[in-house]
Amino acid sequence: MDAAALRAEFDVLAERAYLNAGSCGPLPRAALNANAELLARAATEGRAKAYFEATLDLRERQRAAYAQRLGAEPADVALTTCTSEGIVRVLAGLDLQPGDEVLTAPDEHPGLLGPLATLRDRRGIEVRTAPFAELADAVGPRTRLVACSHVSWVTGAVRPDGLAHLGDDVPVLLDGAQGVGAVATDAAGLGCAFYAGAGQKWLCGPVGTGMLWIAPAWRDRLAPLGATYINLAEPALALEGRPHPEARRHDAPAISAEASAQALAAHDVLAAFGWDAVHERATGLAAMLAGRLAGRGLTVAPRGATTLVSWEHPEPAAARDRLAQAGIVIRDLPGTSYLRASVGAWNDEGDVERLLAAL
Ligand SMILES: Cc1ncc(COP(=O)(O)O)c(C=O)c1O
C-alpha cells in the first residue's frame, strides 16, 4: 500500500498528528469536492426531480458501500444519522416488556447507556450490568437483549467471545462505533442480531451518517419508528401505505444528498487502497504505539487488535490541551484516567513519534 499517497488525501495531516478518528475521522479532500460539486449543481439547477433522483441514487450507493464493510447485503442495512440512532431504533422497535432485562457493560458509551436509561425509566425495563469480558456468562432467565460494543471505546478491547452462542432468544445488539471501518467486520459472523455503526469515524464521512444492520431473522421482529416518507414501499398509497420490506424501513427520514456524496467519496478513497491493507496498517501502527507506551512504563489499557490505544495519565484533560497546542490531536475520556489515541491507516510512524516525543 502506498501509505504516503493515502496520507496525502487528508489536508488535516499536513500539519497535525491527527489521532482522533474514534471521535471523527479526518475528512479527505475528495469528500469536500463531492460536496461542493453537488451543492453547486443544486444552486444552479435547483432542487427538483433530478436532484431528488440523485439523492436516492446516492443513498443506495452509500448503503451498498456500508453493506460491503459489514460483509452484508444492502437489503439488511438501514441508513441512519449516527451510531446512537441505530441503537435507539433497536431499543424502541423490540417488543420489550416491563420486567424484561437488558444486559450491558458499565463502561459502555453514553450513546448506548443513555437510551438504555430511558428505556428503564419510561418502560420499566431492567438494565443490569456486568463487566465487558463476563457478559456471556451473566445472561440470566429474564435477559431479553445483550447490548454492548464491538470494540470498547475506553480500552479498544474486542467484544467478549461467547456472545455468538446465546441463541435466538437473546439477541445481541452491537455498538459498532469503534468497529466498522476500523477493523474488518462481518456482522453476521459476529453472531449479533443488530449492528449499529458510524459513518463519521473510521469511514471518514461527514457527521450525520451511520448504519444499522439487521439480521434477516430479526427483520420482521423489529418494528420501524415511522414509517416516514422515505421508509414507505409505495408512498402514494398514503394511509394504505406499508413500510418498505427491506431494512430501508428503518432509514433516517432525512439524509442529505451532500452527506451521502461525502460518505461515498470518503469510503472510495479508502477502498482504493484496499480494505485489508487499511485495517492491517492501522492496527499495526496502533500496536506499535501501545508497545512503545508500555515500554516507557506507562499503563496501557488492556486492548485487542484494534485501532484504539488508551493509557493512564495523571491529568488527561490538561495533557490533551497541551498536545493540541503542539498539533497533536488525541482525546481524554471523561470519568477515567485515560488518554486515547485513535490510529488510522492515514497516520504514519512520524505521527506516533511526534506523540511520544511530546508526552
Ligand atoms: C462506542 C461508541 N458508541 C457510540 C458512540 C456515539 O457515536 P455516534 O455519534 O455515531 O452516535 C461513540 C462515539 O464516540 C462510541 O465511541
The ligand as a MOL file (V3000), in Angstrom:
LIG
                    3D

  0  0  0     0  0            999 V3000
M  V30 BEGIN CTAB
M  V30 COUNTS 16 16 0 0 0
M  V30 BEGIN ATOM
M  V30 1 C -18.6090 3.0550 21.3940 0
M  V30 2 C -19.3410 4.2780 20.9630 0
M  V30 3 N -20.6680 4.2230 20.8710 0
M  V30 4 C -21.4030 5.2690 20.4420 0
M  V30 5 C -20.8000 6.4430 20.1120 0
M  V30 6 C -21.6640 7.5670 19.6150 0
M  V30 7 O -21.4920 7.6260 18.2400 0
M  V30 8 P -22.4550 8.4360 17.2990 0
M  V30 9 O -22.0690 9.8600 17.4340 0
M  V30 10 O -22.1520 7.8690 15.9370 0
M  V30 11 O -23.8380 8.1720 17.7300 0
M  V30 12 C -19.4100 6.5690 20.1820 0
M  V30 13 C -18.7760 7.8250 19.7840 0
M  V30 14 O -17.9040 8.3720 20.2160 0
M  V30 15 C -18.6570 5.4610 20.6210 0
M  V30 16 O -17.3300 5.5070 20.7310 0
M  V30 END ATOM
M  V30 BEGIN BOND
M  V30 1 1 1 2
M  V30 2 1 2 3
M  V30 3 2 2 15
M  V30 4 2 3 4
M  V30 5 1 4 5
M  V30 6 1 5 6
M  V30 7 2 5 12
M  V30 8 1 6 7
M  V30 9 1 7 8
M  V30 10 2 8 9
M  V30 11 1 8 10
M  V30 12 1 8 11
M  V30 13 1 12 13
M  V30 14 1 12 15
M  V30 15 2 13 14
M  V30 16 1 15 16
M  V30 END BOND
M  V30 END CTAB
M  END
